[in-house]
């Protein structure tokens, strides 16, 4: 069976044996013989305390460095010290500079492949240190050419961060536990957007201190924090999981880097390894070109990419132009007021992540439904921002309310897409499948960010003319690409119902993947039941009783 699965490009399945049960006596309930869920949960809670806070800080700082240039467009505008006036930039040049970073996301896939072959925790630290260095250098921008150069360098250094974090999680968590964790640390982007929006009001008060203008102080501060955090991660993030009793051989370049303590020790490490290998066979091997080709020719990759394209394009567009859109609906607002109104959008985004992503894990077979509902909320918000009635010369708070709706709908969509990707490709292609698929979905999907930052809003001259219809066409383009994401989710769900995931899990699993738990014998027992405890947990929808039956 193992040879057959490897021939099909799937990871080898590890089945339980009697000796396994004797080796891990604390893993089962003494009376029923069932999996001791309380022990498993305690182990993963310990793992969460080690990984999730570090990822949250990492993503908070890198998101701030990536997006703070959007705030610089309206900081100290009255003093002539906003980005455009300080660097003598046209709206088109600003849009080009904003978009250049996303061109470099084509390096997501090479970054993930390097990370899969070398030390994951060293590579993640490298990303954060490089991002901090370039972010600090942005304080030295003097003209359009330096904006272009530094945004390109920032894109190259930060490439691989988001898909790399997703890939890193698959080294420690089974598929059904990943969505909630992605949601937990992805809240950092929303909190970051809110916090840096509020903090930018303080940096504007520092305008002129030490001969620097407000946004230069902001760039320097964010970059310095990034550098410090990147170095600290070398001592904190655990490296790749090892089998109990194995020891890491520190040779070559690894000798020059600090060795972080193991994520878990003792019986906890044994239970974690056993639980993970009961979901999919955990065996690290170097990938080859055949592995890459098997992933690239998998049709499931492309609907996921189109789903990501629309939602991330809207998210980045809102992140870069949020204050610009608010000012268009309420022209009399000051720079400080715009910064303060920018924050609630991301608080709404955060609240939706905390509410929806745990539900999408509990009812993982219905991820397309959760994704589609969130897309519809975003579309409703954009239409409200575009068409809500506004009296001439007075602020339009109804249109601002539409932006809050967009923020709420946006939050869970990216975590859902990334989780669905890992579920499907871990089951079908193993570790290299997650590394390549998550990187391609993120990298190619971020082409939507180029559209929304380069061609829309201030980059669209005819659409940015002040008046009641300012930015109307840009908003409608974002509605259109969200419609494309929604359609892709529907098509993906239908195709998976027809053709299945093709991995080790249930053919009708609607993309849950579930890590492809093994069945008795080869793939299943005579009565079709999954006899492996971890596989049962992966396929079972948890929580809220039988509520999920109404969505089937």
N, C-alpha and C positions, 0 to 999 in steps of 0.2 A: 504493500500500500504506500509506503513512504516513497519508493522509487517511482510509482505512478504519479503521486502528487508532485514530486520534483520535476518530472517530465512535463507536467502541465503548468509549471511556473508557480506552484503553490508551495507554501512552507510545509515541511514535514509535520505531521500531527503526532503529539506525544500522548499515548494512552496510559491510563493508570494501571498499576499492578499491585498484587498483594503486598509485595515488599515495600512499595511506596507508602501504603497505609501503616505498616509497622514502623517505618522510618519517621513518620510525622504523626505520632499518637495524639498530639494536642489539636490536630487539624479537624478531627471529627468528634461529634457528640458521642459520649460513651454508650448511651442507651439506644439511640436511633441509628447511629452510624452515618447520619447525614452531616453535611458540611457545617462546621461551627461558625455561623455567620458573624457572631460577636467577635470572635478571634480575628477573622479576616478584616472586619471593619476597623478594629483597633490598629492593625498593622498598616492599613492604608491611611489612617489618620496620622500616624507617625510619619509616613512618607510625605503626606501633604504638608506637614509642618516644615519639612526640610526643603521641598521644591517650590511649592506654590507661592509663599511670600517672596522668595528670591526672584521668581519669574514676574511677580506682580511689580516689584521695584524696577526690574530690568525693563519691562514694557512701559511702565510709567515714564521713566527717564527718556528712553529712546523715542517714544511717541511725542514727548515734549520737544525734543530736539528736531524731530522731523517736521512738526507742524507749527512751531512758534513763528515761522516766517509769515504765516497767515495773519497773525496778530500785529506783526510789524507794519502791515499795510495801513493801519489806522492809528497807531500809537503816536502821540505828540503831533498830530496833524496840524493843530492850530499854531504850533511853534515852527512849522516847516521841517520837522524832524521825522516824519513818517518815511517808510522805506522808499517810496517813489521820489519824494523831494530830496531826501538825503543823498541818494545815489543817482539822481537825475534819470529816472527810468520811466519809460512809457508803459501803459497798461499791457501792451503786447509783450514787452520784455519781461514784465513780472510774471505773466502767465507762462511764458517759455521757461523761466527759471523754476517756477513751481512744478512744471510738468517733467523737467529733465530727470528728477530723482526716480520717477516711476519707469522711465526707459531702462534704467539699470536693474530693475527687478528681474530681467532675463537671467541675472546671475544667481537667482534663487536656487535653481536646480544644481549648478556646479557647487554652490555652497553646501547644500544638503548632502551631495555625494561625498564631498570632502569630509564633512562631519560624520557621515556613516562609516568612513574608513579609518578616521583618526579619533582623537579624544573629543567626545561631544562637549564636555564642560570647558575644555580649553578653547574650543572653537566659539562657543557662546560668549566667553569672556573676550575673545578677540573682537567679536562684532561690537560689543558694548564699548570697549576702549576706543576702537576706531571711530565709532559714531560720536563719542564725546570729543575726541580730538578735532574732527572736522567741524562739529557743531560750535566749538569755541572759536575756531578760525573764522567763522562767519562774521564775527565782530569786526574783522579787518576788511570787509567788502568795501570797495570804493567805486565800482562801476559795474556795468552790465556783464562784462567778461568775467569778473571775479564772482558774481552771482552764479553765472552758468557753470564755471569751473567747480565751485564748492558744492553746488547742488548735485553735480555729477559725481563728485568724490563721495558725498554723503550717501548717494544711492548705491555706489559700489560697496561701501563699508557696511551699510545696514542691510544689504541684500542677504536673504537667508534667515533673517531674525525670526519672522513670524512662522514660516514653515519649519524652521529649525526647532522652534519651541514645540510645535506640534509633534515633530518626529521624536524629539527628546522624551516627550510624555509616553510615547508608545514603547520606549525602552523600560518603563516602570509600571505601566498601567494596562489592563486589558481594555479592549475597545469600548465596552459599555460604561466604563468609568471615565472616559476621556472628555466627553462633551461638557460635563459639569465643571471639570478642571479648566478647560479652555475658557469657559464662561467666567470662572472666578478670576483668572489673571487678565482676561481681556477687559475686565472692568477698569483696569489701570488706564487704558486709553481714554475712557470716558472721564474718569476722575482727573487724569492729566489735563485733558482739554478744559475741564471746568476750573481746575486749580491754576493753570498757567494763564487762563483768561482773567481770573481774579488777581493773580500776582502781577500781571502786566500793568494793572493800574498802579501798583507800587513802583514798578520799574519806570513808569512814565514820570513819577515824582523825582526820580534820580536823574532825569534829563539834565545834562550839563555837568554833572559831578565828575571830577577827574578828567574833564575834556571829552567824555564819552556821552553819546546820546542814549535815550532810554532803551531802544531795542538792542544796542550793543552790550549794555549791561546784562540784558536778558540772555543773549547768546553766550556770553562768557560764563554766566552762572550755570546755565543748563549744561554746557559742555564740561565744566569742571566736575560737576556732580556725576556725569556719565563716566568720566575717566576713573574717578575714585571707585564707583560702583563696579566697573569692569574688572579692576584689579582684585576687589574683594571677592568676586565670584569664583576666582581661581581657588580660594580656600573654602568655599562653601558648597557649590554645586557638586553633587556626587557624579562620579564617572559611570561608565557603562556597567550594568548589572553583571555580577559574576556568580557562578554556581557555588553553593556552599562548599567550603573547603578549598576552593581555588584561590590563587593569589595573583595579583596583577604584576606583570613583568615590566618594570620601568626601564626601557631601553630607548636608544635614539633620542629624539627631541624631547620625549617625556621626562627625561632626567633633569631637564632645566626648568620644569614647572613644578609648583607645589602639588602634593597629593592630598586631595580633599578626603575627609573621613568617609567611610562607607555610609550609604543611605540608611541601612538597617544592619543590625548585628545580632548574633546569637540565634535563638529560636525564631525571632521575628524575621530575620533574613531567610531562614529555611522555609518558613511558611509562605513568605512572599514569593520566593522563587518557585515553590511548588504550585501555588495558585496560578502564577503567570504561565507556567509551562503546561498547565492543564487546559489553558485556553488556546494557546498556540505554542508550537515548539520553539523555544528560545535558544537559538543557536546563531551566533554571529559569524558570518563568513564574508569575504570580500566579494563585491558584486563584479559582474563582467558585462560585456556588451550585449550578450544574449538576454540578461536580466533587464537591461535598459530597454531593449527592443520590445520585450514582452509587455512592459508597462506602457510604452508609447503607443502600441497598436491596440491597446484595450479601449474599446469605444466608450466605456463608462467614464473615462477621463474628461471627455469634451463637454457633456452636459453640465458636469460639476464646474468646469471652467466658465461656462456662460452664466451659470448661477452666480458665481463669484464676481464676474465682470460688472454686472449691474449694481449689486449692493455695495461693493467696495468703491465703485466710481462715485456713487451718491455720497458715501461716507466721507471720502477724501474731499469731494467737492464742498460738502458742508463744513468740513474741518478747515479748509483753506479760505472759503469765501463766506463763512457764517456771519462774521461781523459786517461784511460788505452787503450781504442780502438784508440783514437787519437795518442797516443804514438806508438801504433803498426803500424800505417800507416805512421808516421813521427818520426822515432826513435831518431832523433837528437834534438828534442825539449826539452827545460829545464822545470822545474817544474812551474816556473812563466808563461812561454809561454803556457803551457798546461792549466793552470787556466784561462788565457785570452781567449783561443780558445774554452773553454768549454761554456762560456757565450752565444755566438751567437746561439747555438743550442736551448737554451731556449727562446731567443728572437724570433726565428722562431715559436716556440711552442706558445708563447704569441700572436703573430700576427694572427695565425690561430684561436685561441680561440675568439679573438675580431671580426674576420671576419665571422666565420662559425656559432658559437652558436646563435647569434641573428637571422640568417637565418633559423636555424633549429627550432627556436621557431615560426617564422612567417609561415613557411611551416611545421608545426609539424606533419602532416600526412606522411611526407617523411623522418622522422628521420632515418629509415634504409638506405635510399639512401645516406644521408650525412655521416653516419657512415661507410658505405662500401667504399665510395670514399676516405675517410681519411685513411682507412686500406690499400687501394691500393697504396696510396702515400707512406706510410711507407714501404711497401714491395719493391717498386721501389727504395727507398733510401737505404734499407739494401742490395739489390742486387748490387747497385752502389758501396757501401762501400766494398762489397766483391769482385767484379769482375772488377772494373775500372782499366784500364791499369796504371801501375806505372813503371818507369824506376828504375833499380837497383841502390840503394844508394842515390836516390833523393826523396824529399818529394812528397806524393801523395795527392794533393789538391782536385782532383776529388773525391777521397774516402771520404775526409772530407766533401765535398759538399753533398755526400750521407747522412751523419749524419744530415746535416741541413734539408734535405728532411724528414728524419725520425722525427725530432723535429716538423716540420710543420704539418705532418700528425697526429702526436700523440695528439696534443693539444686538439681538440674538442671531441675526442672519449669518454673519461671518463665522461665529463659532459653530453653528449648525452645519454649514458647508464643510468646514475643515474636519469636523467630527465624522460626518458621513463619508468623507474621503478616506479617512484612516480606517473606518470600519470595513469598507469595501476592499481597499487595496492591501490591508494587512491579511485579510482572509485569502486573497487571491495571489499575492506576490511576496508576502513577508516584509522584512525590514526594508529592503531596497524599494519595494513598491510604495511604502509610506513615504520614504525619503523623496522619491522622484515625483509621485503623484501630488503630494502636498506642496512641493516646490513649484510644479508646473501650474497647478490650479491657482496658487498665489501669484506666481510671476506673470503668467499670461493673463490671468484675471485682472491684474493691476493695470492692464492697458486701458481699462475703463477709467482709471484715475487720470491717465493722460488726456482723455477726451474731456473730462469735467474740469480739469485745471487749465488746459491750454486753449480749448475751443469755446468754452462757455464763460458767462459772466463778464469780467473785465477783459477777457480775451476775445470777446465777441463785440466789436465796436458798435454795431447797429443795435444790439440788444442792451447795451449799457447806457443808452441815452436817458438822462433823468426824466421821470414822468410816471404816470400811473401804470404804464406797461413795461417799466424797466425790469429786465431779467425775466420777462414772461416766457420767451422762447427757450431760454436756458433751463428754466424749471420744467418745461414740457419735454425737453430732450431727456432730462433725468427721469421723468415719468415713463418715457419710451424705453429706456434701458432697464428700468425696473420691470416693465412688462416683459422684456426679453428674459430676465432672470426668472420671473414667475412661470413663463411658458417652458423654460428649460427644466424647472423643477417638476412640472406636470409630466413632461415627456420622459424624464429620468424615472419617475415613479412608475409610469406605465411600462416602460421597457424592462424594468427590473421585475415587474409582475409577470411579464411574458417570458423573459430569458433568465431571470434570477441573477444573483451575484456571481455565480460560477465558482465560488470558493468552497470552503469546507462546511459552510452553514446551510441552513434550510433554503431550498431553492425559492421559496415564496417569502423570504424574510424581508422583502421590501427594502433591501439595502442595509439592514441592521448589521450584516456581516457577523457580528457576534464573536469575532475571533475564530469562527469555524471550529467550535468544540467537536471532539471526536464522538463517534457513535460506537456502540459495542461491536466488536469484530473489526470491520473496516470502517464504513461510514455510518452504518445504522444497524439496529437490531431488527429482529423479525417483525416486531410490532411498531417500528418506527420511532420508539422513544429514545431520547438522549439519556444515556445512563451515566455520563460524566457529570459530576456535580457542578463544576465551574461552567460547563457548556450549558447546563440547564439555567444557571443564573444569567448567562449571557443572552439566552433566547427569551427569557421570561420578562414580561413587562411588569414593572414594580410600582406600587404606590397607588393611592386614591382608589382602592378597591377595584371594581370592574368598570370604572368610568371609560376606559379605553375602548370598550366594546361598542360604544355609540359612534366611534370614529372609524370603525372597520367597514 
